Structures are given as C-alpha cells and as structure tokens.
Amino acid sequence: MDPPLSARLAIGPVDVDPVVREWVDAETLQRLVARHRRGDWGDVDARDARDNTLAAYRQQGGLRSVFNLGRGLQVWVITSDLGKDSLHTTVLLPEDA
C-alpha cells in the first residue's frame, strides 16, 4: 500500500506575495500552505484535483490549490518544478499568476 500523499509531498521554500500578506493573516497563510502540502487542493475542479494528485505522486510538473476566503478573496498556492532542485511554492492572488 502506498503511503499517504502527505508523506510524499515536498513543496520547497514558500514565497508569499506581499499583496497576499496585506489581505491574509499569518495563521491563515500557514493553514492554507499546510492544506496544500497534504494534498488538499481547496476549490479546484475535479480535473485539476486529479492532475495535481498525479503530478504529486509522479513528482513531475506543478500543483495549484485554490482557496476562496470569502469577501470575494481568492488565494492560489502554486508549487512549481516538482522533482527538481528548483522546487518552490508561491502564494499569490490569481490576477498575479
């Protein structure tokens, strides 16, 4: 049996866009990144969720979680370069992606 996704998922260093820091408190940011790290992709559609899970297991490509925080505020958590030395994660607003 495979270990749970959370046991496999590395997301590298996390950069938070300054605009996100203005709108979202540190505790919420930590919670969103933790959800992303354990394979909770938030409010993505079924196809994107499947694509994320496959990328995480294969350690190829990238991941995108979408979190709707209310008041019309949506935050994306994007991990790029899975399986590479340049692996990193960015937290940003969709319009900055």
Buried (B, 14 or more C-beta within 10 A) or exposed (E): EEEEBEEEBEBBEBEBBEEBEEEBEEEBBEEBBEBBBEBBBBEBEEEBBEBBBEBBBEEEBBBBBBBEEEEEEBBBBBBBBBEEEEBBBBBBBEEEE
